[in-house]
Amino acid sequence: MVRSANAASLLELIRSRRAKTGVIGLGYVGLPLAVEFGRAGYTAIGFDLDTRKVNAINEGRSYIDDVPTAHVAELKAANRLRATTDFDLLAEVDTINICVPTPLRKTKDPDMSYIVTSAEEIAKRLRPGQLVILESTTYPGTTDELVLPMLEQGGLKVGQDFFLAFSPERVDPSNRSFNTHNIPKVIGGMTEDCTALSAALYDGAISTIVPVSSPRVAEMVKLLENTFRAVNIGLVNEIALMCDRLGIDVWEVVQAAATKPFGFMPFYPGPGLGGHCIPIDPFYLSWKAKEFETSTRFIELAGQINTAMPNYVIARLAEALDRRTGRGLNGAKILLIGMAYKKNVDDMRESPARKLTLLLEDRGSAVDYHDPHIPEIPMIRDHPELAGRKSVDLTPANLAGYDAVLIATDHDDVDWPLVVEHSKLVVDTRNVCAKIASDKVVRA
């Protein structure tokens, strides 16, 4: 039972599906969420500065693989989904979800600029009876220390006039089993009414709701999840380095260990961490810990190991080239397969393939890439020199023209037997060629 009159009015709008929902940021998190709100019967308005995304939605098209165009078209035709660059429309919606990026600066400090800008736009138009939910991954304390004061500066009070909560996004692009609808939703509100209203909103669109006691708990939940992965990936990467020295197949070791029915969870080595969460979120936690003079040694050590993996891969490639061809990296022609950070997506954020490319070019190699999901590299804020490069065709003739092929991403729609058959040397960082018998393949 909610306590304030504003909460009661909003709860009725939510339960009757008459609430208008707004989503700021229409990327991998925001668009799927807006679609789920629309499919649940709400009217959803997406806000973004990218006119290409806005136009696509308003034309009934999806630009994200996990969101079928048919769903966008259906909701657009039913007037339950539209997009805009006009933030004045924030005054018209009853709920607002903030789903904007939270990258790191070069100094590994959190970049809060997207959250701050979103909160500023909301604060200008905030009215009684609105619910604001931050979903962007961030450090514990962001909701109450940063966002709340900005929203209260106009005189409205949280829990009475407006409502505020944090609910971490848990999107896993290309995951065919879990999506926005069936991944449990953790919610932490500033007050009991804030939590209750948030739970009611998500309950119409998401299968399982997990309330927690505060936004700080919800913020820490997301950081724990991704720090857990980062630390365990760092551990298995360190084991991989040791196995290389010992002449042991680390993939065989992990697969055998995974047969234990308790007490073990398999993680796999790779060329480095990528994506919008795992390479970034642990640093939010370690940054916040410094405020309390607390060390985060596991987190920082895992970060060091994972960050160094591209250098290890390049060393393995150089060694393989020297043994197989008698030449090093300087002047070598290298084809890198996979520019995306994980298989079957078109997302390059923090992809280790970017660093691999630059390391190879620093060593004098000529580097091309093939990625069926990224036909051309877009403008990247921290690596603008890569923008405009185009994926080369994967043909027998093209493969034969390279001194080595370096597999950075194991996309399902790559013809791996073709790659092995027609290449001179294949350095496989993902174990994707394990079932292809060939002495051309070197694991890294």
N, C-alpha and C positions, 0 to 999 in steps of 0.2 A: 504494500500500500504506500503510494507516494504521499509526501507531506504538503508540499506547496501547491497553490492554485495553478501556477504556471506549469508545474510538473503534471498535474492531473489533466490539464487541457492538452498538453503535448502527448501524454500517454494515450488519450482517447484518439487523437489523430493517428498515432502509430498503429494502434490495434485495429482501427477501421481502415487502414491503408490509405487514408486521406493525407498523410504526411508527405510533403515534398522533400526528397533527399537530394543533397548536393555533395559532390565528390570533387575535391581539388587535387589535380594531378591525374592524368589519364594514361598512365604507363602500365606496367605489368601488374601493379596492385590496384590502381584506381579503376581502370576499365572493367576488369572482372567483377569488382565490387559493385560498380554502378549497374552492370548487367544483372547481377544477382538481386539487387534492390528492385530493378524493373520487373524481373521475372516473378518476384514475390508480390507484385501488385502495386508497389509504390511508383510514383513519378520520380525519375532520376534525372538530374541535370549535372553534367560533367563540366568542370572548369579547367581550362588549360591555356597557356600562352602559345602553344604550338598549333598554328592554324591548320597544318596538315592533319593532325589528329582530330581536331574539331570538325573539319570538313568531311573526313572519312566517316565519322559517326553520324553526322547529319545526312550523309548520303546512304546510310545503312550498311557501311562496310566496317569490318574489323581489320586491324593491323597487328593483332597479336594471335599467335597460333593457338593458344589455349582458349580463345574466345571465338566460337564459330560465327562467321558473318551472318548466317541465318538467324542467330539469336539477336544480333544487333539490328538487322533489318526488320525482324518481327516486332521488336520493342519500339523502334522508330515509327513504324507504320501504326502502332497502337498508341502513339503519343506518350509512351512511358519512358522514353530515353531521348535526350538531346544533349548537345554540347555547345559551349560558348566560350568566348574570350572576354566577355563582359562580366566583370566581377561585381557590378552593381546588382546583378541578379541574386547575389548571396542574401540580400535582404528578403527575398521571396521564399527561400527554402526554410524548412523547419529543422532539418538536421544537416550537419556539415562534417564530412570526413576528410581529414587532411592526409593525403597519400603522396607526398612529395619526396624527392631524393634527399638523403642525408650522407653526403660523401665525406671523405677526410681531406683536410688540407695537406700540402706536401710535408708539413711538420707533424703529421699524424694527429692533429687536433680536429675535433668535430667541426664541420661546416654547417652551422645552423641557419644559414642565410635563407634557404628555401622555406624552412619552418617559420622563421621570423616574418618573411614577406607574406606568407599565407595568413599568419595571425594578425598582421597589420591590416590586410584587406578585410578580414572578418570583423576586426574591432571597429573599423569605420562604419560598419553596417549592422552591428550586433543589436538585436532587439529582444525584448522579453519573450521567453518561451522557446528559445532555440537551444539545440543540443550540438555541442562541438566535440568531435572525437579525433584525437591524434592517432594515426596508425604508423607514421614514419618511425623507423627504428632509431633509437636515440639513447642517451645516457639516463640513468635514474635521476629524477628530479626535474627533467625538462618540462613536464606538464605543469607542475605546481610552481616551479621557480621562474620559468621563462614565459610560457604561454598564458598562464592564469593572470599575472599582473597586467599583461597587455590587453586582455579581454575585460578586466575590471576597471581599466583606467577611465572609462566613460561613466562610471557610477553604478553600473549593474553589478549584482552580487551573485557569485556562483552558488548553486543549490537553492536559490530563491528566484532569481530573475532568469538566469540562463544556467546551462548544465554542461559539465566538462568531464571527459574521461580519456583514458588511454587504452587502446586495444591493438596490440602488435600484429602487423601483417605477418603471414606465414606462407606466402606464396612460394611454390617450387615449380618454376617454369618447366614445361614439357612432361611433368609427372602425370601419367595417365590414370593413376589410381586416386590421387588426392588433389583436390582443387579448392577454390574459394568456398564452395558450398559445403563440402564435407570435412574440411579441416576445423577442429574445435577452435572456438573463438574465446580468447582470454580477454577479460574486461576488468579494468580498475577505475572506478569513478572517484571524483573529489568528495562526493557525499553519497549517502545511500540512494537518494533520488537520482543522482547522476548515473550510478551503476544500474539501477532498475530501469531507467529509460533506455540506456544503451543496450541492456540485455533484451528489452522488448523490441527494439529496432532490429537487432541482429537475429533475434529469434524467428522473424518472418522470412529471413533469407539464408540463414546458416543453420546447419543441423544440430550442432552441439555448442552450448554456451558455458563458459567457465568463469564465473565471477571471482575476483580476488579483492583483497581488502583496500587496495589503494592503487593509484597510477604508478607509484614507484615500484610496487611489486610487479605489476604488469610490464613495466619497462625492463625490469631485471630479468623477467622470464625470457624475453626474446634474446637478451644478451647471453644468458646462460645457455640457451639452446644452441646458438651459433658458436659460442666460445667452446662448448663441449665438442662440437665438430672440428673446430680449428685445432684444438689441442690434440685430439686423437689423430687427425690427419698429420699433424706435426710429428706425433709419435711414430706412425707407420712410415712416414718419410725418412725419419732417422733410422728406423729398422731397415729400410730399403738401402740406405747408404752403407750400413753395416753388412747386409747380405751381399752387396756388390763386392765388398772387400773379401768376403769369405767364400765367394763363388757359389752362393745359394740363391735360388729363385725365390724372391720375396713373394711373388704372386702365389706360388705353390704353398708357401708357408701360411699365408693369410687364408687361403681356401681350405687348407687342412684344419687350421685353428677354428675356422667358422663352423666346423662340424660339431663342436662342443655345444650341447643344448642349453647351457647356462653359463653366466659369468664372462661371456665374450661377445663382442659386437664387431663385425668386420668393418674396417676402414681400409681404403686402398691408396697406394702412393700415386703421385702424379707430378706434372711439370711445374706445379705451383697452384696457388688458390686464385679463384676468379669469382665474378658475380657481384651482386649488390649488397651482400650480407656478410658472408664468412670472412673475406679478407679485411673487412672494415669494422664489424661490430665489436670484436674483442678489444680493439684500440679505444673504442668509446668507454669500455669498462676500465681499462688501465688508465686512461686519461682522468676519469672521474676519481679513481682511487688515489691519485696524487693529491687531490684536495684534502684527503683525510690522512695523508702521509702513510698510506698503505701500499705495500709492494704487490705486484701481480706477476711473480716470477714465472709461473707456468705459462701464462698467457704470452708474456714477452718472449720467452724462449721458443714457444711454438711458432710465434710470428717470425722470429729469426730463421728458424729451420725452413718454414714454408716459403719465405721470401728468397731464400738462397737456392731453392730447387731449380729455377731456370738456369743458374750458373752450372749446377751439376749436370743438367741435361746437355748443355753446350759442351762441357768437358767430355761427356760420353760420346757425343757426336764427333768431336774432333779426334778422339782416340780411335773410334771405329773407322773414320775416313783414313786416318794414317795407316791403320792395319790393313784395310781392304784395298786402298788405292795408292798408298804411299804419298799422299798429299794432305795438307792441313786445310783449315777453313779459308785461308786467304786465297781469294780467286775462285773458290768453289761455288757451284750453282746448287742452291738448296730449294726444295719445294716443301713448304710447311702446310700440312693438311689440318685444317680446323683453326679458324680465327675466333670462334665463339668460346666463351669460358666453360661451357659444358655441352654435351651432345644434344642435338636436335633442337637447339634454340638459335636465335639470331642476335643474341645479346653479347656484346664485347666488353661490358664493364669489368674492369680489373682483370681481363683475360691474360693468363700467362703467355699466350701466343704473342701478345704485343711486345712483351719484354724479350721473348725468344728472338723475335724478328730484329729488334734493335741490337741485341747482343751479337747476333750473327753478322749484321752489317758493320758493327764496330770491329769485328774480326776480319773484315774484308770480303765477306761472302755476298753473293748476289741472291736475294731472296724473293721468291714468288710464293703465293699461297693459293690454296683451293679450299673453298667452303661453300657447299650448296645452299647454305642459309644466309650467307653474307656475300652477295654478288659484287658489292663495292663497299669499301671501308668508309663509313661516314666520318664527319668531323668529330674528333675526340678532343676533349678539353686539354688533357695532359699529354697527348701525342698527336698534334695536328699534322706532323710530317707524314703520317700514315694515310691521311684522308685522300680519297680518290683512287687508291689502288684497287684493281679489279681481280676477281678470282679467275684463275686460268682453268681451262678445260682439262679434265682428267682423261687423257687419251694415251694409248700405248706410246705413240711418238713423243708426246710431251714428257711422259714419265721417264723415258729412256734418255732424255736430254739433260737430266739433272744428275749431279754427282751423288746426291743423297736425298731421301724423303724423310722428313721429320714429322711424326704423328703427334699433334698436340691435343686434338679433340677427336673422340671416337664416334662421329656421327653414324647413325644406322643406315643412312642412305648413301654411303660411300662404298664402292665396289672394292673391298679390301683384297680379295684374290687378284684382281686386276693390278692393283697397286704393287703387290709383292712380285707378281710375274714379270712386270715390265720395268721395275726399278733396279738400279745397280746396288743400292743399299737402303734399308729401311730401319730407322731408329724409332722404336715404338714405346711411347711413354704411358700408354693406356692398356697395354696387353690385349689389344684388339686383334692382333695377328697370331694369337697363341695357338689356334687350331690350324694354322697354315704352315705346313712343313716346308721350310726353306732356310738355307744357311745365309740368306741375305738379310734376315731380320735380327736386329740387336735390340734387346730391351734396355730401357733406361728409366 
